[in-house]
Amino acid sequence: MIAVSSLNTFKHKCANLMYIRTVSNLSNSAWTNISSPQNISLLKKQYQFKTFKQTISFINESLVPITKRLKHHPKIIVEYNKLTIELTTHDSPHNNNISELDHLFAKDLDIAFEAFSK
């Protein structure tokens, strides 16, 4: 099991009944753990780049190989120089909840981002 190093914050949003916790993975970057009353949970993180071209290059050169290697496909949201990733496992027995595979993907993506940013 991938260990989550620390639990930084916990917030409760009453308006939409979503529970949000910020967690740090092994590479010391914050991922947000979002849980709903419908028993759906996901990890979410936003990466920032200098340009749109860098954002797309990171997706093609770093994210896609991780996706292929792990056979796990995140939700990808691109907003010019911002890349938002959402991770959840749809397969049974996880049924739209966070699994070890999601934590592994998050860790590998953070490592790839650190290397890409140098």
QUITAPE-V542102 format. One record per pair of residues at least 12 apart in sequence whose ideal C-beta (glycine too) atoms are under 10 Angstrom apart, sorted by the first residue. I is the first residue (numbers start at 1). J is the second residue. D is the distance in whole Angstrom. If there is no record, write none. Layout:
# QUITAPE-V542102
I_J_D ; I_J_D
This chain:
# QUITAPE-V542102
1_99_10 ; 1_100_6 ; 1_103_8 ; 1_104_10 ; 2_25_8 ; 2_26_7 ; 2_99_10 ; 2_100_5 ; 2_101_9 ; 2_102_9 ; 2_103_4 ; 2_104_6 ; 2_105_10 ; 2_106_8 ; 2_107_7 ; 3_25_9 ; 3_26_7 ; 3_103_8 ; 4_21_10 ; 4_23_5 ; 4_24_7 ; 4_25_7 ; 4_26_8 ; 4_31_9 ; 4_33_9 ; 4_43_10 ; 4_98_10 ; 4_103_7 ; 4_106_10 ; 5_23_8 ; 5_24_5 ; 5_25_7 ; 5_26_6 ; 5_27_9 ; 5_28_7 ; 6_22_9 ; 6_23_7 ; 6_24_5 ; 6_25_10 ; 6_28_9 ; 6_30_10 ; 7_21_6 ; 7_22_8 ; 7_23_6 ; 7_24_8 ; 7_33_9 ; 8_21_8 ; 8_22_5 ; 8_23_7 ; 8_24_6 ; 8_30_7 ; 8_32_10 ; 9_21_7 ; 9_22_5 ; 9_23_9 ; 9_30_9 ; 9_32_9 ; 10_22_8 ; 10_23_10 ; 10_33_9 ; 11_32_10 ; 13_34_10 ; 16_36_8 ; 16_37_10 ; 17_35_10 ; 17_36_7 ; 17_37_5 ; 17_38_9 ; 18_34_6 ; 18_35_7 ; 18_36_6 ; 18_37_8 ; 18_40_10 ; 19_33_8 ; 19_34_7 ; 19_35_4 ; 19_36_7 ; 19_37_8 ; 19_41_8 ; 20_32_6 ; 20_33_7 ; 20_34_5 ; 20_35_8 ; 20_44_9 ; 21_33_4 ; 21_34_8 ; 21_35_8 ; 21_41_10 ; 22_44_10 ; 22_45_10 ; 23_43_8 ; 23_98_10 ; 23_103_9 ; 23_106_9 ; 24_110_10 ; 25_43_9 ; 25_45_9 ; 25_103_7 ; 25_104_10 ; 25_105_10 ; 25_106_5 ; 25_107_5 ; 25_108_10 ; 25_109_9 ; 25_110_6 ; 25_111_10 ; 26_103_9 ; 26_104_10 ; 26_106_9 ; 26_107_5 ; 26_110_8 ; 26_111_9 ; 27_106_9 ; 27_107_6 ; 27_108_9 ; 27_109_9 ; 27_110_4 ; 27_111_6 ; 27_112_10 ; 27_113_9 ; 27_114_7 ; 28_110_8 ; 28_114_10 ; 29_45_7 ; 29_47_9 ; 29_106_9 ; 29_107_9 ; 29_109_9 ; 29_110_5 ; 29_111_10 ; 29_113_8 ; 29_114_8 ; 30_45_7 ; 30_46_10 ; 30_110_10 ; 31_43_5 ; 31_44_7 ; 31_45_5 ; 31_46_10 ; 31_85_9 ; 31_87_8 ; 31_98_10 ; 31_102_9 ; 31_103_9 ; 31_106_5 ; 31_107_10 ; 31_109_10 ; 31_110_8 ; 32_44_5 ; 32_45_7 ; 32_46_9 ; 32_86_10 ; 33_98_7 ; 33_102_10 ; 34_86_8 ; 34_88_9 ; 34_98_10 ; 35_97_9 ; 35_98_9 ; 36_96_9 ; 38_96_8 ; 39_95_8 ; 39_96_7 ; 39_97_7 ; 40_88_7 ; 40_90_10 ; 40_95_8 ; 40_96_4 ; 40_97_7 ; 40_98_10 ; 41_87_10 ; 41_88_7 ; 41_89_10 ; 41_94_9 ; 41_96_7 ; 41_97_5 ; 41_98_5 ; 41_99_10 ; 41_102_9 ; 42_74_9 ; 42_75_8 ; 42_85_10 ; 42_86_5 ; 42_87_6 ; 42_88_4 ; 42_89_9 ; 42_96_8 ; 42_97_8 ; 42_98_7 ; 42_102_8 ; 43_74_9 ; 43_85_8 ; 43_86_7 ; 43_87_4 ; 43_88_7 ; 43_98_6 ; 43_102_5 ; 43_103_7 ; 43_105_8 ; 43_106_6 ; 44_74_10 ; 44_75_9 ; 44_77_10 ; 44_84_7 ; 44_85_7 ; 44_86_5 ; 44_87_8 ; 44_88_9 ; 44_106_10 ; 45_74_10 ; 45_83_9 ; 45_84_7 ; 45_85_5 ; 45_86_8 ; 45_87_8 ; 45_106_7 ; 45_109_8 ; 45_110_8 ; 45_113_9 ; 46_77_9 ; 46_79_9 ; 46_82_6 ; 46_83_7 ; 46_84_5 ; 46_85_8 ; 47_59_10 ; 47_63_10 ; 47_81_9 ; 47_82_7 ; 47_83_5 ; 47_84_8 ; 47_85_7 ; 47_109_8 ; 47_110_9 ; 47_112_10 ; 47_113_6 ; 47_116_9 ; 47_117_9 ; 48_79_10 ; 48_80_10 ; 48_81_6 ; 48_82_6 ; 48_83_8 ; 48_113_10 ; 48_117_10 ; 49_80_9 ; 49_81_5 ; 49_82_8 ; 49_83_7 ; 49_113_9 ; 49_116_9 ; 49_117_8 ; 50_81_6 ; 50_117_10 ; 51_80_8 ; 51_81_6 ; 52_78_8 ; 52_79_9 ; 52_80_5 ; 52_81_6 ; 52_82_10 ; 53_81_9 ; 54_81_7 ; 54_83_10 ; 54_116_8 ; 54_117_9 ; 55_78_6 ; 55_79_9 ; 55_80_7 ; 55_81_6 ; 55_82_7 ; 55_83_5 ; 56_78_7 ; 56_83_9 ; 57_116_8 ; 58_83_7 ; 58_109_9 ; 58_112_8 ; 58_113_7 ; 58_116_5 ; 58_117_9 ; 59_76_7 ; 59_78_7 ; 59_83_7 ; 59_85_10 ; 61_112_8 ; 61_115_10 ; 61_116_7 ; 62_108_9 ; 62_109_7 ; 62_111_9 ; 62_112_4 ; 62_113_7 ; 62_115_8 ; 62_116_5 ; 63_76_7 ; 63_83_8 ; 63_85_8 ; 63_105_9 ; 63_108_10 ; 63_109_7 ; 63_112_7 ; 63_113_9 ; 63_116_10 ; 64_76_10 ; 65_108_9 ; 65_112_8 ; 66_104_9 ; 66_105_6 ; 66_107_10 ; 66_108_5 ; 66_109_6 ; 66_111_9 ; 66_112_6 ; 67_105_8 ; 67_108_10 ; 67_109_9 ; 69_105_10 ; 69_108_8 ; 70_101_6 ; 70_102_10 ; 70_104_7 ; 70_105_6 ; 70_108_7 ; 70_109_10 ; 71_101_9 ; 72_87_8 ; 72_88_10 ; 72_89_8 ; 72_91_10 ; 72_99_9 ; 72_101_5 ; 72_102_8 ; 72_104_8 ; 72_105_5 ; 72_108_10 ; 73_87_9 ; 73_90_9 ; 73_105_9 ; 74_86_6 ; 74_87_5 ; 74_88_8 ; 74_102_8 ; 74_105_7 ; 74_106_9 ; 74_109_8 ; 75_87_8 ; 75_88_8 ; 83_109_10 ; 83_113_9 ; 85_105_8 ; 85_106_8 ; 85_109_7 ; 86_102_10 ; 87_99_9 ; 87_101_8 ; 87_102_4 ; 87_103_8 ; 87_104_10 ; 87_105_6 ; 87_106_6 ; 87_109_9 ; 88_101_10 ; 88_102_6 ; 89_101_6 ; 89_102_6 ; 89_105_10
